[in-house]
């Protein structure tokens, strides 16, 4: 019997779409932001390091709501990113 984690990996991999772009490898997910905008991330490989980014969508989303990327938000994002090494 497979674990729930294995089932999730199997089924979500079927829902991802990847394309090569000038921003890196674009990974379209079946997820969406609260405003309905699709969640897309980009992977950029340099040497043995892979960097993931959202192509500016987080800043765009904040801007649409009249918010700015404050030092407090930046610190929270930095702490969260460190969880992933």
Residue pairs with C-beta under 8 A, 6 or more apart in sequence:
2 10
12 30
15 29
15 30
16 27
16 28
16 29
16 30
17 27
17 28
18 25
18 26
18 27
18 28
19 25
19 26
19 28
20 26
21 42
23 42
23 44
23 53
23 55
24 42
24 43
24 44
24 45
24 51
24 53
25 42
25 43
25 44
25 45
26 40
26 41
26 42
27 40
27 41
27 42
27 43
28 38
28 40
29 38
29 39
29 40
29 41
31 38
31 39
32 38
32 39
33 39
33 57
33 61
35 61
35 64
37 57
37 61
39 54
39 57
40 54
40 55
40 57
41 52
41 53
41 54
41 55
42 52
42 53
42 54
42 55
43 50
43 51
43 52
44 50
44 51
44 52
44 53
45 51
58 69
58 77
59 69
62 68
62 69
62 73
